[in-house]
Amino acid sequence: MIYFISDVHLGYYTGKKNNEIEHVLLSFLDIISTNCQVLVIVGDLFDFWFDYKTVIPKHFFRTVAKLDDLKRMGKEIIYLMGNHDFGHFQFFKKELGIEVIENDISIEFFGKKFYISHGDGKIKNDLGYLILKQILRNKISRYFFRFIHPDLGIFVAKNSSRKSRKYTHNRSKKNFDSLFDFAKQKIDQGYDFVIMGHTHKPEIRSYKGGFYINLGDWLSKPMVGIFDGFEIKLVPVEEIINYKIKE
């Protein structure tokens, strides 16, 4: 089985609410460890991530440990960078063996062609974000951000994250078909499935025998895309956990 998740945004909430989301995520990762061949994280696993030299955010420790467990079990994990967790350098690659990919990817699963993208920068007429993206992901900007104390840096990033989400939400509402239009172009190029996130709007739409899948988000209703080699389904994570409990 190939599993796809996106926009978990761990750290967006604090305290009990964040713990609840993380508990669901950890339970889900435990369950799929029995039959998962590949886990694809399509961006924004964390609401903010930055590779300080000696510090990782304490609220993410259990999730990082669980991903390490999955890798040690021989599971393949593909992690695309989103517009919130852009502060990756080498920690995941060196410590977990998980390369964080900055750009879209093209890949085959069971003979089917997938185009996978977080989706940021694909909304029409979004020049402002594209400029901001270049600034935030610039190596020089990220280098100097390291000199800010982690407590202050995370505080600033969390506040910026909230403003970014409001901006993205408003842009997505005005141009809600932009990602589907992009997906249709890729399907015309021969892709069978186009997987994206970013807009927090879960959906599956068909076009000329291909499919556009948006994975939604975990702040409202956690969803997972599941590909069994023949078809892809978008399933509430709660159903997977409840089914396992009833077994």
N, C-alpha and C positions, 0 to 999 in steps of 0.2 A: 504494500500500500504506500502511496505517496500522499503526504499530508501537507496542507498549506495553511498558514496562519498569518495574520497581519494586524497591525495597529492594536497591540495589546496595551501599550502606553503605561507600562508599570511605572509607578512613581507620580502619575498625574494626581491621584488622590493620596492622602496621607492616612496613617493610623489604620483603623479597622477596615475601611473601604478598600484600601490598597491591599491589605492582607487577604481580604476575601477574593479579590481578583487573582492574586498570586496563588492562593490555595486552589482555585479552579484550574489555573495553568499547570501547577505541579501535579494535580490529580490527572489531568488530561495527558501530560507527558508520561506519567507512570503507566497509564492504560495502553497507550499506543506503542510502548516500548516492546510489546510482544510481537507486533506484526508490522511495525514501521520499517520501510526500507530507506525512505528519504523523508526528512522533515525540511520543508522550505519555509523560512521566515521572510515574509515579503515586506520588511521594513517596520520601523517604529515599535519594536518589541519593548523598548524603554521609552518613556516620555522624554528622557534626557540621558545621554551617556557621554562620558568623556574619559579618555585614558590618561589619568594622572600617573606619574611614575610609580608611586607607592600606595595609591589609594583607589579603592573601588567603592561606590555607594553601598552602604551597609544594607539598605532595603532590597538590594538585588542579589544578595549573597546566595540565597537558597535557589534562585533561578539559575544563576551561573553554575552552581554546583550540580544541579539537575542536568543541564546541558553537557557538563563534563561527564556525568554518569552515562548519558546516552552515547557520547562519542566513545567512551571506554567499552561500551557494549557492541561497538562496531557499526552504529547507525550513522548514515551520512546526513550531515546538516548543512544546508545551503542558507546563507544569511545575506539578504540584500539590505543595504543601508537605506533608511527612510529620511524624512526631512526633520525628524526630532532626534534620532539616535545617530547623528552624523559625526560625533566626536570620537570615532574609533581610530586607533592607530594599529598597534601590534599585539595588544593583550589577548584578544580572542584567538588570534592565529598562533601565538607562541605558547600560551598556557592551555588552550582548549583544543587546538588543532582545527579551529573553525575560521575560515577566511571570510571577512566581511567585505562584500562586493559593493563598490560604489555605484555601478551603473546597471542598466538593464541586462538581462541575460537571455540567451537562446539555448534551449536544451531539449533533448529527447527523453521521454519516458515510455517504455514499452512500445517503441516505434512511432509515437505521436510527437509532433513538434509543439513545443511550448515557448511562448514569449512571456517573460516574467518581469514586471516592473512595479516598483512601489506606486508610481503614478504622479509623483510631484513634478511640477513643471510641464505637465501634459494638458492643463486647463487652458483654454483659449485666452489669448490676450493677457497673459500673466507675466509680462515683462518685469514688473517689480519684484516678483518672487525669484525669477531667474537670476536677476542681478544680486539679490540677497543670498541666493544659494551659492553663487560664485565667491562671495565674501566669506560666508560662514565655513565653507569647505576649503578655503584657501589655506595652504600649509603654514603660511606666515601668521595668519589670524589664529589658527589653532595652536601654534607654537607659543605665542604670547599669552593665550588664555591659560596655559599651564601655570603661569606665575601667579594667578589669582588663587587665593586660599580655596580649597574644595568646598567648604561650607558656603562661602560667598558666591563662588562660581555656580554651584547647584541652585542656590536661591535665585540668582539672576536668570539662569537658564529656565527654571520652572515658570517664572513670571513671563518670560519671553514666549515660552511654549503655549501658555494660555492665550496670549494675544495672537500668536500664529494660528492656533486652532480656530479662533473666531474669524480671522481673515480667510482661512481656507474654507470654512463652512459657508461663508457668504459668497465666495467665489464659486464654490461647487454648486450652490443653489441656482446661481445665475447661468451656469454653464454645465448643467448636470449630465449632458450627453457627450462632453468633450472626451472622456476616457473611452466611451463606446466608439466614438468616431475614430479615435486612435487605434482601437482594437480592430475595427473593420479594415483599416489599412494593412495591419499585420496579417489578418486572415486572408486578405487578397494576395499577400506575398507568399502564402502557403502554410501558415501556421494553423494548427488545429485548435489550440487553446491559448487565450491571452489572459493571464492572471495578474490582477492588480489590487491595490488597496487605496489608502490615502483619503478617499471621499467619505469613508465610514457608512457607505450605502451598500449593503449586501445584495447581490443580484447575480443571476445567470441569464444571459441573453444570447440567442443564436443568430448566426448570420452566415449564409451560404455554406452551411454544413460545419462551420466552426463555432466556437463559443467564447464569449467574453464573460469572465467571472470576476466579480469584485467581492473580496472577502469580508467586508464590513469592519467592525471594530469590537473590542472587548470591553469598552466602557459602558455600553448599553446592553448588547446581547452577544456574548462570545460565539463566534462561528468558526467552522473549519471546513476547508475544501478537501475532499477525499477523492483520489483517483485510483481506480482498481485495475487500470490497464485497458478498460473499455469505455467507461463513462466517468464523469466527474459530478459529484454531489456537493451541495453546500448544506452542512448539517449543524444545528445548534450543539455546542459542546456539552450543554447540560444533558442532552439526550444520550450522548455517549457515556457520560459518567453515571447517569441513572440506570442505563441498561447494564452496565458493569456491576452496579450494586445489586441489581435484581438477580444476577446469575447465581 
